[in-house]
Amino acid sequence: MESGAAETVRRFGPAGIALALLVNVMFALNVIAMKVVVDATAPLLSVALRMGMVFLLCAPAIRPLPGRTGWLALYGFLNGGLFLLLLNLALFMATNVGALAIAGQLSVPFSLLLGALLLREKLDARKIAGVVLAFAGVAALVFDPHILTEVPAMLVMASAAMTWGGAILVQRRLTGVSVMNGQAWNGLMGMATLAPFALMFERPAIAGLARMEWVPAAWFAFSCLGSTIIGQGTLAWLLQRYPISTVMPLMLAAPVMSTASTVTAWSFS
């Protein structure tokens, strides 16, 4: 078993590391993008528009796959619908985006635990220690007096992280599905899940879309193309080829990048 694990790591190689780094950069910058867009629009509307745009861009590639269409729809609902809804609500509630970026990385230990429990993927001592430290780190944040006002937002973010961990598990069942097809379902199910709620609860924000300035519009474009199609698409490609326990620990670079990028962005705002 040890030699098999080492072989998996060797096969991952520099190309896999480079792609994982690309995903981390896309996800880190997206924390800024989503905060700017949510502030300029509304939580439900911003994510419904995002997933609608992703669907339009990827629609030519959408395909039903016998025996796996249900899994594709479930992936889209969890990843493009419920996860992004909770994430946007957390961003709307929060003022300390850096703390949310750290809490959001609970998706990594959640996905590792689900992979071990349901897919029988092996967790060595280092990965188990990493899971424990991740939960301990977020728990420690709760006792920071400067973070106390962010606890409700962090709880919502933790729920989002658990949802994304479930979406990661579903992605592992979609080996052989093209990236664009997966993202088309992601956009379709996200739009279908969230658009009705945006129409019901956020009509004033819909009316204000015509007055959106170019900065949030540019961040919105990045969120659609950079974070979703490129970032999530690349992550899906990696997860189709490597175990969750190999890919997801590499995503822990994202909170460091997120914290650095948000501090830099807000210091110049």
Protein Blocks (a to p, Z undefined) as FASTA:
>chain_A
ZZmmmmmmmmnommlmmmmmmmmmmmmmmmmmmmmmmmmmcfklmmmmmmmmmmmmmmmm
gccdehilmmmmmmmmmmmmmmmmmmmmmmmmpmblmlmmmmmmmmmmmmmmmmmmmnop
acdfklmmmmmmmmmmmmmmmmpmklmmmmmmmmmmmmmmmmmmmmmmmmmmmghiafkl
mmmmmmmmmmmmmmmmmmmmmmmmmmmmmmpcfklmmmmmmmmmmmmmmmmmmmmmmmmm
pcfklmmmmmmmmmmmmmmmmmmmmmmZZ
